[in-house]
Amino acid sequence: MSQDLLAKLRIEGQKLNEEIKAKKKRLDEIIAELLKGEPGKFPECTIVGESTQVIVPEGEDDERVKELAGEDYGRLFEKVTSWKCVKGFGDVVNALFKTQTANAILKRCSKVKSGFVKWN
C-alpha cells in the first residue's frame, strides 16, 4: 500500500473515531434515561432492569459472613484452586526444559494476539 493511501486511511480513521466517540456519549445518555423507565422488550431494544449478583465476599465482609454463618460457611461457598502463569513464564520455561520440551509447553500456553489501532 502506498504511503499516501495509508495517510488518507489514518486521517479517515481518526475522523470516524471522533464521530463514534460523540455518538457513544449520546448513546450512553439515552441508555441512562431508558434505564430510569420500566424494563421490557421493545422492537428497538430490550431494557433489562437492575439485578443483584451474588459474589464471594472479601476482607472484612468475608470475616463477618464467617461469623454469621458459623459452621455452615462451607455450605455457602466452595473452595476453588486455580493457576496463573508466573512472571517471565517464557524465560522460566526455557530455563527449566530442553528446547523441544520448552517449545511444546510454550505452544500450548500461548496464543497470538491480533494487532490493533489506538486512535489518539
OpenMM code with the backbone's topology and positions (N, CA, C; nanometers):
from openmm import Vec3, app, unit

residues = "MET SER GLN ASP LEU LEU ALA LYS LEU ARG ILE GLU GLY GLN LYS LEU ASN GLU GLU ILE LYS ALA LYS LYS LYS ARG LEU ASP GLU ILE ILE ALA GLU LEU LEU LYS GLY GLU PRO GLY LYS PHE PRO GLU CYS THR ILE VAL GLY GLU SER THR GLN VAL ILE VAL PRO GLU GLY GLU ASP ASP GLU ARG VAL LYS GLU LEU ALA GLY GLU ASP TYR GLY ARG LEU PHE GLU LYS VAL THR SER TRP LYS CYS VAL LYS GLY PHE GLY ASP VAL VAL ASN ALA LEU PHE LYS THR GLN THR ALA ASN ALA ILE LEU LYS ARG CYS SER LYS VAL LYS SER GLY PHE VAL LYS TRP ASN".split()
positions = [
    Vec3(0.0845, -0.1168, 0.0000),
    Vec3(0.0000, 0.0000, 0.0000),
    Vec3(0.0892, 0.1235, 0.0000),
    Vec3(0.0484, 0.2233, -0.0736),
    Vec3(0.1304, 0.3445, -0.0816),
    Vec3(0.1194, 0.4258, 0.0474),
    Vec3(0.2208, 0.5055, 0.0723),
    Vec3(0.2228, 0.5898, 0.1930),
    Vec3(0.1084, 0.6918, 0.1903),
    Vec3(0.0759, 0.7422, 0.0690),
    Vec3(-0.0345, 0.8391, 0.0566),
    Vec3(-0.1671, 0.7757, 0.0965),
    Vec3(-0.1904, 0.6524, 0.0496),
    Vec3(-0.3143, 0.5832, 0.0836),
    Vec3(-0.3206, 0.5554, 0.2331),
    Vec3(-0.2096, 0.5118, 0.2931),
    Vec3(-0.2064, 0.4858, 0.4366),
    Vec3(-0.2329, 0.6137, 0.5160),
    Vec3(-0.1769, 0.7261, 0.4715),
    Vec3(-0.2002, 0.8538, 0.5396),
    Vec3(-0.3469, 0.8917, 0.5315),
    Vec3(-0.4092, 0.8718, 0.4153),
    Vec3(-0.5519, 0.9029, 0.3985),
    Vec3(-0.6368, 0.8139, 0.4897),
    Vec3(-0.6009, 0.6867, 0.4985),
    Vec3(-0.6758, 0.5948, 0.5853),
    Vec3(-0.6630, 0.6335, 0.7320),
    Vec3(-0.5436, 0.6760, 0.7740),
    Vec3(-0.5257, 0.7189, 0.9133),
    Vec3(-0.6128, 0.8404, 0.9429),
    Vec3(-0.6154, 0.9366, 0.8496),
    Vec3(-0.6967, 1.0581, 0.8691),
    Vec3(-0.8445, 1.0230, 0.8732),
    Vec3(-0.8899, 0.9393, 0.7777),
    Vec3(-1.0307, 0.8988, 0.7763),
    Vec3(-1.0652, 0.8215, 0.9030),
    Vec3(-0.9766, 0.7325, 0.9458),
    Vec3(-0.9999, 0.6551, 1.0672),
    Vec3(-1.0107, 0.7441, 1.1892),
    Vec3(-0.9255, 0.8446, 1.1980),
    Vec3(-0.9285, 0.9367, 1.3116),
    Vec3(-1.0609, 1.0127, 1.3140),
    Vec3(-1.1081, 1.0577, 1.1976),
    Vec3(-1.2358, 1.1304, 1.1900),
    Vec3(-1.3519, 1.0398, 1.2307),
    Vec3(-1.3518, 0.9173, 1.1808),
    Vec3(-1.4574, 0.8232, 1.2181),
    Vec3(-1.4548, 0.7952, 1.3678),
    Vec3(-1.3362, 0.7805, 1.4244),
    Vec3(-1.3234, 0.7558, 1.5670),
    Vec3(-1.3837, 0.8706, 1.6474),
    Vec3(-1.3611, 0.9949, 1.6065),
    Vec3(-1.4191, 1.1104, 1.6754),
    Vec3(-1.5715, 1.1086, 1.6671),
    Vec3(-1.6254, 1.0733, 1.5498),
    Vec3(-1.7712, 1.0642, 1.5341),
    Vec3(-1.8287, 0.9560, 1.6255),
    Vec3(-1.7603, 0.8427, 1.6302),
    Vec3(-1.8065, 0.7325, 1.7145),
    Vec3(-1.8054, 0.7735, 1.8612),
    Vec3(-1.6999, 0.8418, 1.9049),
    Vec3(-1.6930, 0.8885, 2.0447),
    Vec3(-1.8107, 0.9788, 2.0775),
    Vec3(-1.8408, 1.0732, 1.9873),
    Vec3(-1.9514, 1.1665, 2.0111),
    Vec3(-2.0840, 1.0906, 2.0167),
    Vec3(-2.1036, 0.9986, 1.9251),
    Vec3(-2.2286, 0.9228, 1.9229),
    Vec3(-2.2371, 0.8282, 2.0422),
    Vec3(-2.1245, 0.7754, 2.0869),
    Vec3(-2.1224, 0.6874, 2.2046),
    Vec3(-2.1643, 0.7658, 2.3288),
    Vec3(-2.1183, 0.8900, 2.3382),
    Vec3(-2.1568, 0.9735, 2.4522),
    Vec3(-2.3083, 0.9932, 2.4534),
    Vec3(-2.3656, 1.0232, 2.3381),
    Vec3(-2.5107, 1.0432, 2.3290),
    Vec3(-2.5837, 0.9124, 2.3590),
    Vec3(-2.5321, 0.8008, 2.3083),
    Vec3(-2.5947, 0.6715, 2.3345),
    Vec3(-2.5934, 0.6410, 2.4835),
    Vec3(-2.4841, 0.6699, 2.5522),
    Vec3(-2.4772, 0.6488, 2.6972),
    Vec3(-2.5829, 0.7322, 2.7693),
    Vec3(-2.6059, 0.8560, 2.7235),
    Vec3(-2.7094, 0.9416, 2.7826),
    Vec3(-2.8479, 0.8805, 2.7610),
    Vec3(-2.8732, 0.8301, 2.6410),
    Vec3(-3.0019, 0.7686, 2.6094),
    Vec3(-3.0231, 0.6446, 2.6959),
    Vec3(-2.9207, 0.5615, 2.7081),
    Vec3(-2.9308, 0.4398, 2.7895),
    Vec3(-2.9623, 0.4749, 2.9341),
    Vec3(-2.8962, 0.5772, 2.9871),
    Vec3(-2.9215, 0.6191, 3.1258),
    Vec3(-3.0675, 0.6579, 3.1446),
    Vec3(-3.1235, 0.7283, 3.0489),
    Vec3(-3.2648, 0.7678, 3.0578),
    Vec3(-3.3568, 0.6471, 3.0454),
    Vec3(-3.3276, 0.5570, 2.9510),
    Vec3(-3.4108, 0.4382, 2.9337),
    Vec3(-3.4118, 0.3514, 3.0583),
    Vec3(-3.2979, 0.3435, 3.1270),
    Vec3(-3.2897, 0.2615, 3.2479),
    Vec3(-3.3716, 0.3179, 3.3632),
    Vec3(-3.4109, 0.4446, 3.3535),
    Vec3(-3.4970, 0.5041, 3.4560),
    Vec3(-3.6409, 0.4550, 3.4422),
    Vec3(-3.6761, 0.4032, 3.3223),
    Vec3(-3.8113, 0.3540, 3.2967),
    Vec3(-3.8249, 0.2072, 3.3323),
    Vec3(-3.9338, 0.1495, 3.2870),
    Vec3(-3.9635, 0.0094, 3.3163),
    Vec3(-3.8857, -0.0832, 3.2235),
    Vec3(-3.8395, -0.1961, 3.2777),
    Vec3(-3.7756, -0.2961, 3.1924),
    Vec3(-3.8772, -0.3544, 3.0945),
    Vec3(-3.8297, -0.4080, 2.9850),
    Vec3(-3.9195, -0.4717, 2.8893),
    Vec3(-3.8525, -0.4949, 2.7562),
    Vec3(-3.9225, -0.5697, 2.6715),
    Vec3(-3.8731, -0.5990, 2.5375),
    Vec3(-3.9519, -0.5129, 2.4399),
    Vec3(-3.8814, -0.4371, 2.3589),
    Vec3(-3.9415, -0.3461, 2.2634),
    Vec3(-3.8858, -0.3750, 2.1246),
    Vec3(-3.9505, -0.3280, 2.0193),
    Vec3(-3.8980, -0.3538, 1.8842),
    Vec3(-3.7558, -0.3003, 1.8649),
    Vec3(-3.7221, -0.1904, 1.9310),
    Vec3(-3.5915, -0.1273, 1.9124),
    Vec3(-3.4835, -0.1822, 2.0049),
    Vec3(-3.5232, -0.2300, 2.1225),
    Vec3(-3.4245, -0.2747, 2.2210),
    Vec3(-3.4920, -0.3528, 2.3321),
    Vec3(-3.4112, -0.4166, 2.4134),
    Vec3(-3.4593, -0.4814, 2.5356),
    Vec3(-3.3959, -0.4074, 2.6520),
    Vec3(-3.4787, -0.3675, 2.7474),
    Vec3(-3.4294, -0.2967, 2.8652),
    Vec3(-3.4328, -0.3946, 2.9818),
    Vec3(-3.3160, -0.4227, 3.0354),
    Vec3(-3.3038, -0.5152, 3.1471),
    Vec3(-3.2839, -0.4332, 3.2732),
    Vec3(-3.3698, -0.4529, 3.3693),
    Vec3(-3.3621, -0.3770, 3.4934),
    Vec3(-3.2453, -0.4193, 3.5802),
    Vec3(-3.2215, -0.3416, 3.6822),
    Vec3(-3.1143, -0.3693, 3.7770),
    Vec3(-3.1396, -0.5025, 3.8457),
    Vec3(-3.0332, -0.5755, 3.8731),
    Vec3(-3.0462, -0.7028, 3.9431),
    Vec3(-2.9303, -0.7162, 4.0414),
    Vec3(-2.9413, -0.8121, 4.1290),
    Vec3(-2.8377, -0.8365, 4.2277),
    Vec3(-2.7565, -0.9579, 4.1864),
    Vec3(-2.6255, -0.9437, 4.1892),
    Vec3(-2.5345, -1.0533, 4.1560),
    Vec3(-2.4743, -1.1059, 4.2855),
    Vec3(-2.4739, -1.2362, 4.3022),
    Vec3(-2.4146, -1.2970, 4.4207),
    Vec3(-2.2634, -1.2981, 4.4016),
    Vec3(-2.1901, -1.2541, 4.5029),
    Vec3(-2.0438, -1.2500, 4.4963),
    Vec3(-1.9844, -1.3177, 4.6189),
    Vec3(-1.8603, -1.3573, 4.6090),
    Vec3(-1.7884, -1.4097, 4.7246),
    Vec3(-1.7307, -1.2888, 4.7987),
    Vec3(-1.7636, -1.2731, 4.9261),
    Vec3(-1.7145, -1.1570, 4.9999),
    Vec3(-1.5646, -1.1634, 5.0224),
    Vec3(-1.5049, -1.0478, 5.0411),
    Vec3(-1.3611, -1.0402, 5.0673),
    Vec3(-1.3360, -0.9582, 5.1927),
    Vec3(-1.2181, -0.9768, 5.2503),
    Vec3(-1.1757, -0.8948, 5.3641),
    Vec3(-1.2699, -0.8996, 5.4815),
    Vec3(-1.3055, -0.7814, 5.5314),
    Vec3(-1.3925, -0.7709, 5.6490),
    Vec3(-1.5305, -0.8313, 5.6233),
    Vec3(-1.5813, -0.8142, 5.5017),
    Vec3(-1.7119, -0.8719, 5.4692),
    Vec3(-1.7076, -1.0239, 5.4831),
    Vec3(-1.5992, -1.0846, 5.4341),
    Vec3(-1.5858, -1.2299, 5.4432),
    Vec3(-1.5772, -1.2735, 5.5887),
    Vec3(-1.4991, -1.2017, 5.6681),
    Vec3(-1.4865, -1.2367, 5.8096),
    Vec3(-1.6219, -1.2295, 5.8796),
    Vec3(-1.7001, -1.1276, 5.8469),
    Vec3(-1.8325, -1.1116, 5.9102),
    Vec3(-1.9272, -1.2234, 5.8686),
    Vec3(-1.9228, -1.2598, 5.7391),
    Vec3(-2.0077, -1.3697, 5.6914),
    Vec3(-1.9676, -1.4996, 5.7620),
    Vec3(-1.8376, -1.5214, 5.7816),
    Vec3(-1.7917, -1.6418, 5.8530),
    Vec3(-1.8474, -1.6439, 5.9945),
    Vec3(-1.8463, -1.5281, 6.0614),
    Vec3(-1.9018, -1.5192, 6.1968),
    Vec3(-2.0508, -1.5508, 6.1953),
    Vec3(-2.1219, -1.4913, 6.1008),
    Vec3(-2.2676, -1.5088, 6.0941),
    Vec3(-2.3063, -1.6513, 6.0568),
    Vec3(-2.2352, -1.7114, 5.9620),
    Vec3(-2.2713, -1.8445, 5.9119),
    Vec3(-2.2189, -1.9560, 6.0012),
    Vec3(-2.1115, -1.9279, 6.0735),
    Vec3(-2.0551, -2.0305, 6.1621),
    Vec3(-2.0137, -2.1546, 6.0855),
    Vec3(-2.0536, -2.2715, 6.1390),
    Vec3(-2.0121, -2.3970, 6.0766),
    Vec3(-2.0760, -2.4213, 5.9403),
    Vec3(-2.1753, -2.3437, 5.9044),
    Vec3(-2.2409, -2.3597, 5.7740),
    Vec3(-2.1738, -2.2790, 5.6631),
    Vec3(-2.0663, -2.2083, 5.6959),
    Vec3(-1.9954, -2.1281, 5.5949),
    Vec3(-1.9576, -2.2137, 5.4739),
    Vec3(-1.9080, -2.3340, 5.4987),
    Vec3(-1.8667, -2.4240, 5.3916),
    Vec3(-1.9806, -2.4723, 5.3039),
    Vec3(-2.1030, -2.4566, 5.3504),
    Vec3(-2.2200, -2.4931, 5.2694),
    Vec3(-2.2606, -2.3786, 5.1773),
    Vec3(-2.2064, -2.2596, 5.2043),
    Vec3(-2.2387, -2.1427, 5.1221),
    Vec3(-2.1395, -2.1218, 5.0076),
    Vec3(-2.0160, -2.1618, 5.0304),
    Vec3(-1.9093, -2.1379, 4.9328),
    Vec3(-1.8274, -2.2641, 4.9143),
    Vec3(-1.7697, -2.2790, 4.7961),
    Vec3(-1.6780, -2.3906, 4.7741),
    Vec3(-1.5409, -2.3346, 4.7422),
    Vec3(-1.4394, -2.4009, 4.7942),
    Vec3(-1.3017, -2.3576, 4.7729),
    Vec3(-1.2577, -2.4025, 4.6335),
    Vec3(-1.2011, -2.3093, 4.5583),
    Vec3(-1.1564, -2.3381, 4.4222),
    Vec3(-1.0093, -2.3024, 4.4117),
    Vec3(-0.9308, -2.3940, 4.3583),
    Vec3(-0.7892, -2.3677, 4.3365),
    Vec3(-0.7692, -2.3376, 4.1894),
    Vec3(-0.6973, -2.2330, 4.1593),
    Vec3(-0.6703, -2.2001, 4.0198),
    Vec3(-0.5219, -2.1711, 4.0033),
    Vec3(-0.4768, -2.1721, 3.8801),
    Vec3(-0.3370, -2.1500, 3.8488),
    Vec3(-0.3249, -2.0287, 3.7585),
    Vec3(-0.2158, -1.9562, 3.7712),
    Vec3(-0.1839, -1.8480, 3.6785),
    Vec3(-0.0358, -1.8566, 3.6461),
    Vec3(-0.0005, -1.8056, 3.5305),
    Vec3(0.1392, -1.8131, 3.4867),
    Vec3(0.2272, -1.7245, 3.5742),
    Vec3(0.3484, -1.7729, 3.6016),
    Vec3(0.4441, -1.6938, 3.6784),
    Vec3(0.4961, -1.5798, 3.5915),
    Vec3(0.5481, -1.4764, 3.6556),
    Vec3(0.6089, -1.3647, 3.5833),
    Vec3(0.7288, -1.4172, 3.5041),
    Vec3(0.7419, -1.3744, 3.3810),
    Vec3(0.8519, -1.4200, 3.2974),
    Vec3(0.8381, -1.5662, 3.2578),
    Vec3(0.7145, -1.6106, 3.2387),
    Vec3(0.6831, -1.7503, 3.2112),
    Vec3(0.7733, -1.8106, 3.1025),
    Vec3(0.7855, -1.7417, 2.9896),
    Vec3(0.8663, -1.7930, 2.8789),
    Vec3(1.0107, -1.8161, 2.9179),
    Vec3(1.0683, -1.7219, 2.9917),
    Vec3(1.2076, -1.7369, 3.0358),
    Vec3(1.2224, -1.8541, 3.1331),
    Vec3(1.1248, -1.8691, 3.2218),
    Vec3(1.1299, -1.9784, 3.3191),
    Vec3(1.1214, -2.1129, 3.2472),
    Vec3(1.0288, -2.1236, 3.1518),
    Vec3(1.0141, -2.2488, 3.0756),
    Vec3(1.1447, -2.2817, 3.0046),
    Vec3(1.2034, -2.1827, 2.9375),
    Vec3(1.3286, -2.2060, 2.8642),
    Vec3(1.4441, -2.2423, 2.9569),
    Vec3(1.4427, -2.1913, 3.0793),
    Vec3(1.5488, -2.2224, 3.1750),
    Vec3(1.5334, -2.3636, 3.2328),
    Vec3(1.4109, -2.4097, 3.2455),
    Vec3(1.3851, -2.5394, 3.3085),
    Vec3(1.3945, -2.6583, 3.2137),
    Vec3(1.3600, -2.6365, 3.0867),
    Vec3(1.3441, -2.7503, 2.9968),
    Vec3(1.4330, -2.7403, 2.8737),
    Vec3(1.4603, -2.8557, 2.8142),
    Vec3(1.5326, -2.8600, 2.6880),
    Vec3(1.4447, -2.7941, 2.5810),
    Vec3(1.5078, -2.7498, 2.4745),
    Vec3(1.4402, -2.6718, 2.3702),
    Vec3(1.3114, -2.7367, 2.3198),
    Vec3(1.3140, -2.8637, 2.2871),
    Vec3(1.1967, -2.9310, 2.2314),
    Vec3(1.0794, -2.9296, 2.3306),
    Vec3(1.1083, -2.9616, 2.4545),
    Vec3(1.0035, -2.9623, 2.5574),
    Vec3(0.9541, -2.8207, 2.5840),
    Vec3(1.0472, -2.7265, 2.5940),
    Vec3(1.0100, -2.5867, 2.6180),
    Vec3(0.9184, -2.5362, 2.5070),
    Vec3(0.9552, -2.5647, 2.3823),
    Vec3(0.8727, -2.5202, 2.2693),
    Vec3(0.7338, -2.5816, 2.2728),
    Vec3(0.7255, -2.7099, 2.3112),
    Vec3(0.5955, -2.7772, 2.3193),
    Vec3(0.5085, -2.7147, 2.4279),
    Vec3(0.5696, -2.6823, 2.5416),
    Vec3(0.4946, -2.6179, 2.6507),
    Vec3(0.4500, -2.4785, 2.6083),
    Vec3(0.5424, -2.4007, 2.5531),
    Vec3(0.5087, -2.2640, 2.5120),
    Vec3(0.4004, -2.2617, 2.4054),
    Vec3(0.4011, -2.3597, 2.3153),
    Vec3(0.2998, -2.3670, 2.2106),
    Vec3(0.1607, -2.3831, 2.2714),
    Vec3(0.1526, -2.4618, 2.3765),
    Vec3(0.0226, -2.4894, 2.4381),
    Vec3(-0.0184, -2.3845, 2.5419),
    Vec3(0.0740, -2.2993, 2.5786),
    Vec3(0.0455, -2.1999, 2.6829),
    Vec3(0.0529, -2.0568, 2.6307),
    Vec3(0.0376, -2.0400, 2.5004),
    Vec3(0.0408, -1.9042, 2.4459),
    Vec3(-0.0516, -1.8949, 2.3264),
    Vec3(-0.0903, -1.7756, 2.2928),
    Vec3(-0.1711, -1.7527, 2.1741),
    Vec3(-0.1302, -1.6199, 2.1135),
    Vec3(-0.1498, -1.6075, 1.9852),
    Vec3(-0.1145, -1.4856, 1.9138),
    Vec3(-0.2263, -1.3846, 1.9335),
    Vec3(-0.1887, -1.2649, 1.9709),
    Vec3(-0.2861, -1.1571, 1.9870),
    Vec3(-0.2878, -1.0744, 1.8598),
    Vec3(-0.4057, -1.0397, 1.8154),
    Vec3(-0.4196, -0.9583, 1.6954),
    Vec3(-0.3697, -0.8171, 1.7217),
    Vec3(-0.3163, -0.7566, 1.6185),
    Vec3(-0.2770, -0.6167, 1.6290),
    Vec3(-0.4001, -0.5276, 1.6328),
    Vec3(-0.3836, -0.4047, 1.6738),
    Vec3(-0.4956, -0.3112, 1.6780),
    Vec3(-0.4437, -0.1700, 1.6584),
    Vec3(-0.5354, -0.0792, 1.6287),
    Vec3(-0.5025, 0.0615, 1.6130),
    Vec3(-0.5694, 0.1364, 1.7262),
    Vec3(-0.4946, 0.2171, 1.7967),
    Vec3(-0.5492, 0.3007, 1.9036),
    Vec3(-0.5533, 0.4425, 1.8514),
    Vec3(-0.6711, 0.5002, 1.8467),
    Vec3(-0.6864, 0.6360, 1.7953),
    Vec3(-0.6542, 0.7366, 1.9028),
    Vec3(-0.5861, 0.8440, 1.8637),
    Vec3(-0.5495, 0.9500, 1.9583),
    Vec3(-0.6544, 1.0590, 1.9621),
] * unit.nanometer
topology = app.Topology()
chain = topology.addChain("A")
for resn in residues:
    res = topology.addResidue(resn, chain)
    for name in ("N", "CA", "C"):
        topology.addAtom(name, app.Element.getBySymbol(name[0]), res)
